[in-house]
Amino acid sequence: MAGGITETGEPYSPFVGLVYMFNLIVGTGALTLPRAFATAGWAVSLSLISFLAFMSYMTTTFVIEAMAAANAQLRWKRREEEEVDDNSDSTSECSDDDVMVRGRPEPECRPILSVQRSSAHMDHFDIVERVEMGQMASMFFNK
C-alpha cells in the first residue's frame, strides 16, 4: 500500500508508492488487451473500449463536481458561522439610542452596503481543499 509502513517501521518511499499505484492501475489487464482484440475483433473491441473510456470520463466528471459541491458547502457553512460571529459582535456595538426600524425589536447597526471582503469575489465551487469520498458521503447522504 502506498504510504504504508514496512516491517521495519519505515514508511515507503514515493517511488515505491508509485510502483504500487502503477501495478494497481495497470495490473494484468493491459497485458491481455492484444489477445482480447484478436479474439473479439476490431469493431467490437474498439466500440467497447470507446464506451468504457466515455464512462470513465463521466465518472471522473461526477466525482469532480461532487468535490466542487462539497467545497462550496464547506465554504458556505464557514461563511454563515462568520456572519453569526459578526452579528453577535455588531449587536454589542449598538447603543440603546439607535433607531428602531419598522417595529423590529433589534436596532439597525450594520450598514446596508458594507465593504466587500476579499473572499467575496471568489467562486465558491473552486476546489481548494481536499474532501475525501467518505466525508462527501456523510455530507450529502447523512441520515
Protein Blocks (a to p, Z undefined) as FASTA:
>chain_A
ZZiacfkopacdfklmmmmmmmmmnmmmlmmmmmmmmmnomklmmmmmmmmmmmmmmmmm
mmmmmmmmmmmmmmmmmmmmmmmmmmmmmmmmpcfkbcceehiabdcfbdfbdcddfklm
pcfkbcfbdcdfklmmmmmmcZZ
